[in-house]
Amino acid sequence: MDKQVEEELYQARKCVDIAMSHIHRASNMDIGFDLSKPLNILYKELDTHRILLGIYLKEIDENNVMTREFDVAEPQSWKAYRNLNTEVRGIEL
């Protein structure tokens, strides 16, 4: 991967980490981290994006997470990544 692309993805992952931290703190300022709250759904969606960026940066082994079950609807970026792997690599997920 091009170094400039890698740096941009790294910065994006850092931003997602920061956003997750702020969302977690904000949700705890209310009445707790209730699974039904929209903030918790947003947190889980961001976690999926963090994992996807980690795969691109080779920080996370995709074989350990591609069968992941989602508590919320599967994000479109995750579906696109799975479809890309299925089409390009012939990987059955």
C-alpha positions in Angstrom: 0.0 0.0 0.0 1.2 3.5 -0.8 2.7 5.3 2.3 0.4 8.3 1.8 -2.7 6.1 1.6 -1.5 4.2 4.7 -1.0 7.5 6.6 -4.4 8.8 5.7 -6.0 5.5 6.8 -4.0 5.6 10.0 -5.3 9.1 10.7 -8.8 8.0 10.0 -8.5 5.2 12.4 -7.2 7.5 15.1 -10.2 9.8 14.5 -12.6 6.8 14.9 -10.9 5.8 18.1 -11.3 9.4 19.5 -15.0 9.5 18.4 -15.7 6.2 20.1 -14.1 7.4 23.3 -16.2 10.6 23.3 -19.4 8.7 22.5 -18.7 6.2 25.3 -18.1 9.0 27.8 -21.2 11.0 26.7 -23.4 7.9 26.9 -22.2 7.3 30.5 -23.0 10.9 31.5 -26.7 10.0 30.8 -28.2 7.1 32.7 -25.7 4.3 31.6 -24.7 2.5 28.5 -28.1 1.0 27.6 -28.0 -1.3 24.5 -31.1 0.3 23.1 -29.7 3.8 23.0 -28.8 5.4 19.7 -25.4 6.3 21.1 -24.6 2.7 21.7 -25.6 1.8 18.2 -23.4 4.5 16.8 -20.5 3.2 19.1 -20.9 -0.3 17.7 -21.0 0.9 14.1 -17.8 3.0 14.7 -16.2 -0.1 16.2 -16.9 -2.0 12.9 -15.3 0.8 11.0 -12.3 0.8 13.3 -11.9 -2.9 12.7 -12.1 -2.4 8.9 -9.5 0.3 9.0 -7.3 -2.0 11.1 -7.6 -4.7 8.5 -6.5 -2.3 5.7 -3.6 -1.2 7.9 -2.7 -4.9 8.6 -3.1 -4.3 12.4 -6.0 -6.8 12.5 -6.1 -10.3 10.9 -9.2 -10.3 8.8 -9.5 -14.1 9.3 -10.3 -13.5 13.0 -13.1 -11.1 12.3 -14.8 -11.9 9.0 -17.4 -14.2 10.7 -18.2 -11.5 13.2 -21.9 -11.3 14.3 -23.3 -7.8 14.5 -25.6 -6.5 17.3 -26.8 -3.9 14.9 -27.4 -4.0 11.1 -24.2 -4.9 9.2 -22.7 -1.6 8.0 -22.5 -1.0 4.2 -18.7 -0.6 4.3 -18.4 -4.1 5.9 -20.7 -5.6 3.3 -18.7 -4.0 0.5 -15.4 -5.3 1.9 -16.8 -8.8 2.2 -18.1 -8.7 -1.3 -14.8 -7.4 -2.6 -13.0 -10.3 -0.9 -15.5 -12.8 -2.3 -15.2 -11.4 -5.9 -11.5 -10.6 -6.1 -10.0 -13.4 -3.9 -12.6 -16.0 -4.3 -12.9 -16.2 -0.5 -16.1 -17.8 0.8 -17.2 -15.9 3.8 
